[in-house]
Amino acid sequence: MARMNVAEGLRRLFGKHTGIDESFFEELADSLIEGDLGPKMAWELSDMLEKKCRKEHIGDKKAIVGTLKEMVEPWVRQWLPEPEPFRVSVYLVLGVNGVGKTTSVAKMGHWFSSRGFPVVLAAADTFRAAAIEQLQLHGQRLGLRVVAHKHGADPGAVVYDAAEAVRSSGGGLVLADTAGRLHNKDNLVRELQKIDRIAASRADEGCYKKLLVLDATTGQNGLRQAEVFHESIGLDGLILTKYDSTARGGIAVSAGKELALPVCFIGTGETYADFAPFDKQRYISEFIGES
């Protein structure tokens, strides 16, 4: 049987239970786990809701859903990075292979450039020749400059050159694609820490951000990825790919509560336009359902 998101699970629970008893909250915890909230957080949230409902005699569907939303709301974080005009901003875009990282760099480039920010793409995933070629193709389609070195080159040097190109033209935004080889964590961490130092030194003060791309369908695996990258170089925010209203999507809640990380953007489709700032209130309504 296909796994359900939390909103679907709640609809099923309210249809199944005529009264709100202990079994309702046990099954609610199961629905939250299926929604990729993680067992610990799911049981914690279900227990909190049960205690509040009993204490305040909350028993109807609308009030229960509304209370659940109130509990989740502080855990979900929203933040939109904003490059400053005439300054050099560098956004390091991180993520394991396969999450849509390079495409997200291109989509973000389209989003910022269409709003008047000068954008340069940096092909700093030099480990994969295909990643360099893919970013160059995106650059051609979008009319954006791509700074790239040969396959196997020093990724830090790519970021350095891209930042210098932006500085020489009076400011702008560097979006740097990076490698994501988590199967060799120690090497990845050392490489990222080197790029991190270079990027931080080339961006103007307060204009350097590190964004992690996560596949919204991977659930708690995404949280583990976020933990690794956050511990390694510190993250500022998340980009969720493959997200739509039917996604289980609990990663936004987990990352906000466990790691204090906000979501910046979501990718919802294949085109460059299928990319938008994260809307916290819309997310919570879609995740839990309408009350």
Rosetta blueprint (number, residue, H / E / L):
1 M L
2 A L
3 R L
4 M L
5 N L
6 V H
7 A H
8 E H
9 G H
10 L H
11 R H
12 R H
13 L H
14 F H
15 G H
16 K H
17 H L
18 T L
19 G L
20 I L
21 D L
22 E H
23 S H
24 F H
25 F H
26 E H
27 E H
28 L H
29 A H
30 D H
31 S H
32 L H
33 I H
34 E H
35 G L
36 D L
37 L L
38 G L
39 P H
40 K H
41 M H
42 A H
43 W H
44 E H
45 L H
46 S H
47 D H
48 M H
49 L H
50 E H
51 K H
52 K H
53 C H
54 R H
55 K H
56 E L
57 H L
58 I L
59 G L
60 D L
61 K H
62 K H
63 A H
64 I H
65 V H
66 G H
67 T H
68 L H
69 K H
70 E H
71 M H
72 V H
73 E H
74 P H
75 W H
76 V L
77 R L
78 Q E
79 W L
80 L L
81 P L
82 E L
83 P L
84 E L
85 P L
86 F L
87 R L
88 V E
89 S E
90 V E
91 Y E
92 L E
93 V E
94 L E
95 G L
96 V L
97 N L
98 G L
99 V L
100 G L
101 K H
102 T H
103 T H
104 S H
105 V H
106 A H
107 K H
108 M H
109 G H
110 H H
111 W H
112 F H
113 S H
114 S L
115 R L
116 G L
117 F L
118 P L
119 V E
120 V E
121 L E
122 A E
123 A E
124 A E
125 D L
126 T L
127 F L
128 R L
129 A H
130 A H
131 A H
132 I H
133 E H
134 Q H
135 L H
136 Q H
137 L H
138 H H
139 G H
140 Q H
141 R H
142 L H
143 G L
144 L L
145 R E
146 V E
147 V E
148 A L
149 H L
150 K L
151 H L
152 G L
153 A L
154 D L
155 P H
156 G H
157 A H
158 V H
159 V H
160 Y H
161 D H
162 A H
163 A H
164 E H
165 A H
166 V H
167 R H
168 S H
169 S L
170 G L
171 G L
172 G E
173 L E
174 V E
175 L E
176 A E
177 D E
178 T E
179 A L
180 G L
181 R L
182 L H
183 H H
184 N H
185 K H
186 D H
187 N H
188 L H
189 V H
190 R H
191 E H
192 L H
193 Q H
194 K H
195 I H
196 D H
197 R H
198 I H
199 A H
200 A H
201 S H
202 R H
203 A L
204 D L
205 E L
206 G L
207 C L
208 Y E
209 K E
210 K E
211 L E
212 L E
213 V E
214 L E
215 D E
216 A L
217 T L
218 T L
219 G L
220 Q H
221 N H
222 G H
223 L H
224 R H
225 Q H
226 A H
227 E H
228 V H
229 F H
230 H H
231 E H
232 S H
233 I H
234 G L
235 L L
236 D L
237 G E
238 L E
239 I E
240 L E
241 T E
242 K L
243 Y L
244 D L
245 S L
246 T L
247 A L
248 R L
249 G L
250 G L
251 I H
252 A H
253 V H
254 S H
255 A H
256 G H
257 K H
258 E H
259 L H
260 A L
261 L L
262 P L
263 V E
264 C E
265 F E
266 I E
267 G E
268 T L
269 G L
270 E L
271 T L
272 Y L
273 A L
274 D L
275 F E
276 A E
277 P E
278 F L
279 D L
280 K H
281 Q H
282 R H
283 Y H
284 I H
285 S H
286 E H
287 F H
288 I H
289 G L
290 E L
291 S L
